[in-house]
């Protein structure tokens, strides 16, 4: 069993608050927006979720790394987070099916992190003060120098990041018995979202960020899927233009997370940066159509304007968050288009919301019969 040595590490928040701990992952320095995830498991899925690109993640669970890593639990081809903050970091793992330790995984990917700090104190502080940038370093503990470097880290507000994580070129996901053709606009799509489409007989062609509607429509899709992704949806304008055109041809469309925000913007509804985002596997959402509640997996720092939704005669609210009444789902009246802010693909997270993929398939079936 390989032994690992740690060094002193420091976390500096944008407002000058300092936390001191020990190093994990690569020895180095990293900066980004700090956020916290309330999930108790599924760390590998979290770290590889493209929606976390540019962010330092604080885990609220006490132990991270104890079950190692394996290829089946990734949501993209790379680790997407900028850094990790946790209480106890395990350099060794006990799961027999794991292919390696999280420490080795981070070293290979060049991820810098800090552990052995009071994450309860830190999460309460960030929760009260709101989202802010931070910097982690295990190569220097000079706080004044780190403050200078932190000043150069861009704010998440106004930052377009989908083009950084989207596929570089289009690719196909064929199925043995295709029922429908679905064009996927990749703003940072997770693998299990694609799995949920293909297992339902949807032959998918995944298109890069910036692909025009005309290019996607030339493939002859039966419907469209607009994916999750990182950054500020207000500046993801190319995707908004494509969604506006998709709505004009009235083909079935389903959006998740960033896709939800883009659908809202295509209908004149603005988005805003939240005081703190929703990130975890335990967020309660009420389906206003069925009256039932769902425990959901979430990861977003922006939301759609609730008053603008309520005042839009063409948009119906379908889901709300039971913690803060933010908008969790909408559908467009008289058009086959809907979206949700949360992650029904359940990776990681509960399976309460997988029915949404079935609703999309039902729309595709109805469209094909008409």
N, C-alpha and C positions, 0 to 999 in steps of 0.2 A: 504494500500500500504506500503510495507516494505521499511524502510529508510536504506540507506547504507552510511557508513562513509569511507572515503579514507585516506590513509597515504601518506607521501612523498615516491617517488620512483625515481630510477636512472637507466639510461641506459648508459652503458660504451661500446664503440666500441673497436675493436682490436687495433686500432692505438692510443688509449688513449683519444679520443674525448668523452665528457660527455654531456648528455642531462638529465635534471631534470624535473620531472612531478609528477603525482599522480598515485596511485595504481589502478588496476582493477583486477578482478578475485581473485585468492587465494593470500594471503600474503606469500611471499617466494622469492626464487631466482632461475633463470633459465638461461641457456646459449645455444647458437646454432648459426648457420649461419644466418645473417640478410638479408632479401630480401624484395622487395616491390611489391605489387599487384596493378595494375592500374584499376581494376574493380570497378564499382560504386554500385554493389549490389551482392547478393549471398554469404554473408560472412559465413554462416553455411556450405555451400558446400565447400568453401575454407578451413575452419578450419578442416574439416573431410576428406580432400583429402589425401590419404596415401603418395602421392608424396611430401608433405610438411613435412614429418617426419624429425625431427632434425633441423627445421628451425624456426626462429623468423620472423613473418610476419608483415610488415608495411602496413597498408591500406592507400591508397591515398584519398579515399572518406572521407568527413569531419565527418560524423556521423556513428557510429557503434553500433548495439544493439537495434536500435529504433523499429524494427519490431519483436523482440523476436526470439524464436526458436521453431521448431516443427519437429517431427520425419521424416516426408516425405522429408526433405531437407538435409539429411545426405548422405555422399558418402562412409562411412564405419561405423563400430560399435563404433569407438572412435574418440575423438578429436586428431588430429595428430600433430598439430603445437606445438613447444616448448614454444612459447610465442607470445604475441600480442603487437604491438605498434600502437596507433591511436591518432587522434586529440581529438574528443569528444566521450566519451563512455556513452551510455545511460543505466542506471540501470533499467529503466522502458520501457515498450513497448506499442504500440497502436494497433497492429493487433489482431483482435478478435480471430482468429484461432490459435494463438500462445499458446504453453503449458507452457511457462515460460520465464524468462528473460535470457539474455546472461550472466549476472553476476552469476546467480544461476547455469547455465550450466557450466561455467568455474570453479566455486567453487567446484562443484561435481566432475569434471574431474581433479582438481588440477592444473589448468593453471594459470600461473603468467603473468601479463601484466603491461603496463604503458600507461597513457593517459595524455592529457593536455600538450603536447609538440608540437612544430612547425614541423609537419610532412613534410611540403613542404621543409623546410630547410634540414631536415634529408634525405629525398629522393634524393634531389639534391646532397647532400654530398656523399651518397652511390653510386648514379649513376655515379658520376665523379671518385670516388676513387676505385670503384669496390666492388664485394662481399667480405665480411669479417665476422668474428665471432663477437658476442656481448654477453653481459650479462645484465639481468634485475634483479633488486632487490627492494622489498618493505619491506624487513626485516632489511636491513642495507643500509646506504648511505655512508659507508666508501669506497671510490673509490679505495684506494690502496689495500684493502683486496679483493675487487671485481676483480681487475686486476690479482691478484694471482689465483683466482678461474677461471677466463677467460682463463688463460694460459693453463689450463688442458682440455679445450673444444677441441675435435679433429677437424681437418680441414675436410671439405666435400670432398676434393680431396683425392682419394684413400680409401674412406669409402664405404663399402658394407652395404646397409641398407634394401634391398628388403627382406631379410630373416627375418627382424624384423617386417615387416608389412604383409607378406604373410599369407594365411590361414595355420593353423597348420595341417589340414588334408583335404583331398579332399572332395568335396561335389557336389551334382547334382542340376541343375536348370531345371526341366522338363517343357515341354510345352504341351498344350492340343492336338495340332496337329503338332507333330514334322516333320520337313522337312529335317533337317540335324543334325549331331552330331558334335559339335565343342569343341575341347579340349582347355581350357583356362589355360595358364601358368601365375599364379598369382605372379606378382612382386610388387603388391600394387594396385590391380585393383579397379576401382571406380564402385559403384553400377549401375550408369546409363549407363555405358558401357555394363554391363551384360543385363540391361533392353533393350538396343538397339539390342542386339543379340536375346534375347528370343522373343521379339515382332515380329521378322521377321521369327519365326519358327525354331530357332536354339536351340536345346537341348544342354545345356552346362554342362560339367563336369569341375570344377575348381580344378586345381592341385597346390600343394604347391611349393614354390621356391625350387629348387634342385631336383625336380622330373625328372627322366631320360626319354629320348625319348622313350625307350622301354616300360616303364610303361604307358605312355600316349598312345602310339600306340596300346597297348594291348586292349584298350577300343574300338578300331575300329572307330576313328573319321573320318569324311569327310574332316575336315579342322582344322586349328590351329589359335588361337588368342594369341598374346604375349602382355601383358598389360603394362601400365604405372607403375611407381614406383620411389622411392627415391634413393639418393646416386649416386656414381660414376659408370657409366656403364662400365668403363674400368676394373673394378674388379669383375663384375658380370659374371664371366667366366663360371659358370655351365649353365647359360641360353644360352650363346653363343654356347656351345657344343650341346645343345638340338636343337637350331635353325639350326645349320649346318646339323644335321641329318634330320630334317624336310625338309630342302631344297633338300636333296638327294633323298627323296621319292616323291618329286614334288606334294605334296598335297597343296591346297590353304592355304595361310597364310597371316594374317593381323596383323600389329604391330602399337601400339600407344605410342608415347613419349619414355619411356625407351625401349619399344618394337621396336621402330624405330631405336634407337641407337644400340640395340642388333643385329637387322638384318644387319645393316651396318657393325658392327664388324665381323659378321659371313661371310662377303664378303671381309674381309681384310681392311676395312675402319676404321681408328681410330677416337676416340672422344676426345674432349678437354673441359676444364672448361672455361666458358664464363666470360668476364669481369663483366657483369651483365646478368642474365638470362631473359627470357621472361615470364612474369606472369601478366595475366589480361584477359579481355574479348574483347579486341579491337585491336588485332594485325592483320594487313593486310597481306594476303598471296595470291600469284598468282598461279593459276593452269596452268602450262605450256602446258598441254594437251588440255584443252578447251579454254585457253586464258582468262578465267574469274577470277575475284578476289573474295576472301572470307574474311569476318571479323571473326576472330577466337579466341577461348579460349585457353590460353596457360599456362603452368607451367613447366618450365625446366631451369636448370642452366648449363647443358652440351649440346653440339651440335656435329654433325658429321663433319669431315674435308671436306670442300668443294672441295679442290684441289684433294684430294684422290678419291672423288666421280667422279669428272670429268675425272680422268685418269683411272677409272676402266671400262673396256670394257663390263662388265657384268651388270652394274648398270646404270639406267636412272633416271635423276632428273625429278620429276613430279611437285614439288611445291617449291617456294622460298619465303622468307620473304621480303616484300617490304620496310621494314625499314632498314634492314642491309644486305640483300642478303644471309642470312644463308639458309642452306638446310632444307626445311620443309617437303619434301616428296620424296620417291624413289620407284622404282619398279625394280625387277630383270628380266632381259631380258631372254626370253625362259623358265621362271618358273612362276608359279601362286603365286607370293609373292610381297606384297607391304606394305608400312608403311608411316605414317605421324608423324611429331614431335608435332603437336598440338592436341587438344582434340575435336573431332567431336561429342562427345556425348552431348555437349552443357549443361553442368551442373556444374557451371553456365556458361551462355554465349549465343551467337547467334546460330541460327540453320542452318547457311549457309553450313555446312560441313557434315550434316547427310547422304548425298548421298554416302559417303564412305562405310557405312554399307551395302547399297544396292549393291555397286560394289563387295563387299566381297560375298554377297549372290549370285550374278550372277556368280561369279567364282565357288562357291559351286555347283550351278545348272549345270554349264558346265561340271564340273568334274564328277558329278553323272551320266550325260548322256553319257559320253565317256566310 
